[in-house]
């Protein structure tokens, strides 16, 4: 991926974060963050990985479903705020890397605590 697309992806990520934070949809968790945006070379599609920090897996899934349901509104807002010609079709997926990191950290802590005993 070229530097131009990476930079554009970062700008889209910042804009998406602002839009999601401003949305008043109760289905979207307040602890939803945009983890990564991957744009296709023709800018027609964007795969957005979002992280939802909540213990309830249903809340995380509902947040992603609500974002996918609002993808048309979100695309229009991105186009309006960034003034870009080609609006990508956004697909939101759940990014579980933070939860996985917390899980690994707990395992390491438990091993470390067992060594102290």
GILIN-V701067 format. One record per backbone hydrogen bond with DSSP energy under -0.5 kcal/mol. NH is the residue of the N-H (numbers start at 1). CO is the residue of the C=O. Records with the same first field share a line. If there is no record, write none. Layout:
BEGIN
NH: CO + CO
END
This chain:
BEGIN
6: 2
7: 3
8: 4
9: 5
10: 6
11: 7
12: 8
13: 9
14: 10
15: 11
16: 12
17: 13
18: 14
19: 15
20: 16
21: 17
22: 18
23: 19
26: 24
28: 25
29: 27
32: 29
33: 31 + 51
35: 33 + 49
36: 49
38: 47
39: 37
40: 45
43: 40
46: 89
47: 38
48: 46 + 91
49: 36 + 47
50: 48 + 93
51: 33
53: 31 + 51
54: 52
57: 55
60: 56
61: 57
62: 58
63: 59
64: 60
65: 61
66: 62
67: 63
68: 64
69: 65
70: 66
71: 68
74: 70
75: 71
76: 72
77: 73
78: 74
79: 75
80: 76
81: 77
82: 78
83: 79
84: 79
87: 85
88: 86
89: 44
90: 88
91: 46
93: 48
95: 50
96: 94
100: 96
101: 97
102: 98
103: 99
104: 100
105: 101
106: 102
107: 103
108: 104
109: 105
110: 106
111: 107
112: 108
113: 109
114: 110
115: 111
116: 112
117: 113
END
